[in-house]
Amino acid sequence: MTNDPHTRDTRNESQGVSSSDRRGWRLRFAPIIDPSVRRPAPKPVRVDLRTVFLIGTGLWTLALVVCLILGALEFDVETARTICASGVIVGVLMLIWEHLDRWDYRRLGQ
């Protein structure tokens, strides 16, 4: 077999596998086998999580209000009410965590 890139390897073509498919397979797993061929990771982006947590907490609060209204109309929404209340609690805890994390970030940046 020659090393000419224009020469086709027909041994596996009867099985439906071309040589370019096999090379593509090797290239996809190359970073796993040899970590030195990995591309450098992109820099992380600093995101304002307050907006994300506020929107999420607001949606859980809206769902909780809907469940409370449906509960007042004597629908069985106990499970949904518990889930929504848990979502609001987790959202508030995430807002507190984000505030403390941002405070540390600003303090360390000075």
C-alpha positions as CSV (number, residue, x, y, z in Angstrom):
1,M,0.0,0.0,0.0
2,T,1.4,3.5,-0.9
3,N,1.2,6.6,1.2
4,D,-0.2,8.6,-1.7
5,P,-3.2,10.6,-0.3
6,H,-4.9,10.4,-3.8
7,T,-4.9,6.6,-3.8
8,R,-8.1,5.0,-2.5
9,D,-8.2,2.2,0.0
10,T,-10.8,-0.2,-1.4
11,R,-10.5,-3.0,1.2
12,N,-13.4,-1.8,3.3
13,E,-15.5,-0.1,0.6
14,S,-17.4,-3.3,0.0
15,Q,-18.5,-2.9,3.7
16,G,-19.6,0.7,3.1
17,V,-16.6,2.3,5.0
18,S,-14.3,4.6,3.1
19,S,-10.8,5.5,4.2
20,S,-11.9,9.1,4.9
21,D,-14.6,7.9,7.3
22,R,-12.0,5.9,9.2
23,R,-9.7,9.0,9.4
24,G,-12.7,11.1,10.6
25,W,-13.4,8.5,13.3
26,R,-9.7,8.7,14.5
27,L,-9.8,12.5,14.5
28,R,-12.9,12.6,16.7
29,F,-11.3,10.4,19.3
30,A,-7.8,11.9,19.1
31,P,-8.3,14.4,22.0
32,I,-9.3,11.5,24.2
33,I,-6.4,9.3,23.3
34,D,-3.8,12.1,23.1
35,P,-4.8,15.2,25.1
36,S,-2.0,17.3,23.5
37,V,-4.0,17.6,20.3
38,R,-6.9,19.3,22.0
39,R,-7.8,22.9,21.1
40,P,-7.5,25.4,24.0
41,A,-10.7,25.9,25.9
42,P,-12.4,29.3,25.5
43,K,-12.3,31.8,28.3
44,P,-15.4,31.7,30.6
45,V,-17.8,34.6,30.2
46,R,-18.9,36.5,33.3
47,V,-22.7,36.5,33.3
48,D,-25.1,38.5,35.5
49,L,-26.9,35.6,37.2
50,R,-29.2,38.0,39.0
51,T,-31.3,38.4,35.9
52,V,-31.5,34.6,35.3
53,F,-32.4,33.9,38.9
54,L,-34.9,36.7,39.1
55,I,-36.7,35.5,36.0
56,G,-36.8,31.9,37.2
57,T,-37.9,32.9,40.7
58,G,-40.6,35.1,39.2
59,L,-41.9,32.3,37.1
60,W,-42.0,29.9,40.0
61,T,-43.8,32.7,42.0
62,L,-46.4,33.1,39.2
63,A,-46.9,29.3,39.1
64,L,-47.4,29.3,42.9
65,V,-50.0,32.1,42.7
66,V,-51.9,30.1,40.0
67,C,-51.7,27.0,42.3
68,L,-53.0,29.0,45.2
69,I,-55.9,30.3,43.2
70,L,-56.7,26.8,41.9
71,G,-56.5,25.5,45.5
72,A,-59.0,28.2,46.6
73,L,-61.3,26.9,43.9
74,E,-61.0,23.4,45.5
75,F,-58.8,21.8,42.8
76,D,-56.3,19.2,44.1
77,V,-53.0,21.0,43.5
78,E,-51.1,20.1,46.7
79,T,-48.2,18.5,44.9
80,A,-47.9,21.3,42.4
81,R,-48.1,23.9,45.2
82,T,-45.2,22.1,47.0
83,I,-43.1,22.0,43.8
84,C,-43.7,25.7,43.1
85,A,-42.9,26.7,46.7
86,S,-39.7,24.7,46.5
87,G,-38.8,26.5,43.2
88,V,-39.4,29.9,44.9
89,I,-37.2,28.9,47.9
90,V,-34.4,27.6,45.7
91,G,-34.6,30.7,43.6
92,V,-34.3,33.0,46.7
93,L,-31.4,30.9,47.9
94,M,-29.7,31.3,44.5
95,L,-30.2,35.0,44.6
96,I,-28.6,35.1,48.1
97,W,-25.7,33.0,46.9
98,E,-25.2,35.2,43.8
99,H,-25.1,38.3,46.0
100,L,-22.5,36.8,48.2
101,D,-20.5,35.5,45.3
102,R,-20.6,38.9,43.5
103,W,-19.6,40.6,46.8
104,D,-16.5,38.3,47.1
105,Y,-15.7,38.9,43.4
106,R,-15.8,42.7,43.8
107,R,-13.8,42.5,47.1
108,L,-11.1,40.3,45.5
109,G,-10.9,42.5,42.5
110,Q,-9.8,45.5,44.5
